[in-house]
Amino acid sequence: MKNHRLLATFGAMVAVSGLAVPLATQASAAQLSEEIPDRTQITLINSDGSVEETDNADESRPALSLAKLYLGYYVLGNGSDEDGELVPEMIQFSDDYTADYLESQYPEALPEVIEAFDLEDTEWGGFWGNATTSTTDVARFVAEILDDPVAAPMIDAMTDTADYAADGYAQDFGTYTLSDVEGTKFGWSDNLDVHSSVSFGPGFVIAANTYGDAETLTDDVQDAVYSLYPELATDLTQYGAEEEQATTALTPIIEQVCTEIRSGMHTAAELKEQLKGTTVGQTLAILPNSAPIPAFVYNLLAS
């Protein structure tokens, strides 16, 4: 499988002798590769409403710490101000103890969020740590709350996650590694055999879960994402052809310029002949006869 990388959006112009070739324009929808191992499920939602997902994206898997998003949203909307202030830190550090406390105060949180957002693949299991969900549910949930004022503290926390979680685990894997990602929530099992993450960026939300370690999730996500900006890849291919055409067209011009430069040159042998018997001529003896002498230098010394 090819290791596709997300292409960053950019615009540039290449100017060559007055010729300008447009490099790229931003596309509106992301794509997934068709070759994704069954161990991994991925859902990608674009801002235009299009959805790219694996065949198993509706499979209910361990929600891990992504369940804290469901819990946090409920607390922010229904809990006390004091408890609401605990949500950002719970998200940033994926703090289990804070999640345990908040759920003990609001045991109805996950069931009510599941119902309110019609999360068909999500089950509570009586404890946030036992919850199961799908990448489809997680991605759709995050996409729906991105602009929700209630969720703002939690979304902000996703943009400022800690390098290491409260338990010391590195938060640097999965969808987080894709270009243009602005915010992420991570999840991992106690024995580290299941990993998940959900991220958002300009125009997309992507969630992924794998039965494997953090590196496996990262590799599968990187391989799966064809391009957040597929039109860019097309434009770059087109640019390559246009660049070749421009180079072909400019070749005669470049050759002509080089010829004109050469026609205005003299050789050291010619200058030596002109200055034979002079002190300057003797000094020029160290120059190879074939050495080029610009016309203005030749005229200055030979006159």
ZIMOGI-V193699 format. One record per helix or strand of 2 or more residues. SS is the DSSP state (H for helix, E for strand). FROM is the first residue (numbers start at 1). TO is the last residue. If there is no record, write none. Layout:
SS_FROM_TO, SS_FROM_TO
This chain:
E_13_16, E_19_22, E_31_32, E_40_46, E_51_53, E_61_62, H_64_78, H_81_84, H_87_93, H_96_105, H_109_116, H_128_130, E_132_133, H_135_145, H_149_158, H_174_177, E_181_188, E_195_201, E_204_210, H_214_224, E_225_227, H_230_263, E_265_267, H_268_274, H_279_286, E_292_294, H_295_302
